[in-house]
Structure formats: C-alpha cells, structure tokens
C-alpha cells in the first residue's frame, strides 16, 4: 500500500501547479477581456474550466488583433 502511494505522490503537486497556472491565466485573460469590453469572452473564461487553454487562446487572439491594428 505504501509503495503505491509513493509512486503516485507526484499527482498532488501536479494538480496544485495546474490549478495555480489556470488561476493566473484566467485572471490575466479576464482582466484583459474586461478592459477590452469583450463580454462574451469574459463570461466564457469565467464559466468554463479548461486548465488555462481558453484564457491562452484569448490572450493569443487578442495579441494578434493588437498587432494587426498597429500596422
């Protein structure tokens, strides 16, 4: 029993790291979407838990829009 626990002990730190990563990405994306008046993005990011994938998609798309507006 103890050997199985030691082999799977890496799962808890992985979950903690993923949760922190998701929280940071979600906070950044929600802040940017609120600043840019993107209500749909704000609601989607707030409702769906995607382990940081949806916030990253928003940040990438928003960055590309900002770059294309400058040119």
C-alpha positions in Angstrom: 0.0 0.0 0.0 2.7 2.5 0.9 4.7 1.8 -2.3 1.7 2.7 -4.4 1.3 6.0 -2.6 5.0 6.9 -3.1 4.7 6.1 -6.8 1.6 8.3 -7.2 2.8 11.1 -4.9 3.7 13.3 -7.9 0.0 13.7 -8.7 -0.8 16.2 -5.9 2.0 18.7 -6.8 0.9 18.4 -10.5 -2.7 19.3 -9.6 -1.5 22.2 -7.5 0.7 23.6 -10.3 -2.1 23.2 -12.8 -4.6 24.9 -10.5 -2.2 27.9 -10.0 -1.5 28.1 -13.7 -5.2 28.1 -14.5 -5.9 30.7 -11.9 -3.2 33.1 -13.2 -4.1 32.6 -16.8 -7.8 33.1 -16.0 -7.1 36.3 -14.0 -5.0 37.8 -16.8 -7.4 36.9 -19.6 -10.5 38.1 -17.6 -8.8 41.4 -16.8 -7.8 42.0 -20.4 -11.2 41.0 -21.7 -12.9 43.3 -19.3 -10.6 46.2 -20.3 -11.4 45.5 -24.0 -15.2 45.3 -23.4 -15.3 41.6 -24.6 -18.3 40.5 -22.5 -18.7 37.1 -24.3 -15.0 36.2 -23.7 -15.2 37.3 -20.1 -18.3 35.1 -19.4 -16.8 32.1 -21.3 -13.5 32.4 -19.4 -15.3 32.7 -16.1 -17.7 29.8 -16.7 -15.6 27.1 -18.4 -12.7 25.5 -16.6 -10.2 24.4 -19.3 -6.9 24.3 -17.3 -5.8 27.5 -18.9 -6.4 26.6 -22.5 -9.3 29.1 -23.2 -7.5 32.0 -21.5 -4.4 31.3 -23.5 -6.4 31.2 -26.7 -8.0 34.6 -25.8 -4.6 36.1 -25.0 -3.1 34.9 -28.3 -6.0 36.1 -30.4 -6.2 39.5 -28.6 -2.4 39.9 -29.1 -2.7 39.2 -32.8 -5.6 41.7 -33.1 -3.5 44.4 -31.3 -0.5 43.8 -33.6 -2.7 44.0 -36.7 -4.3 47.3 -35.5 -0.8 48.8 -35.2 0.3 48.0 -38.7 
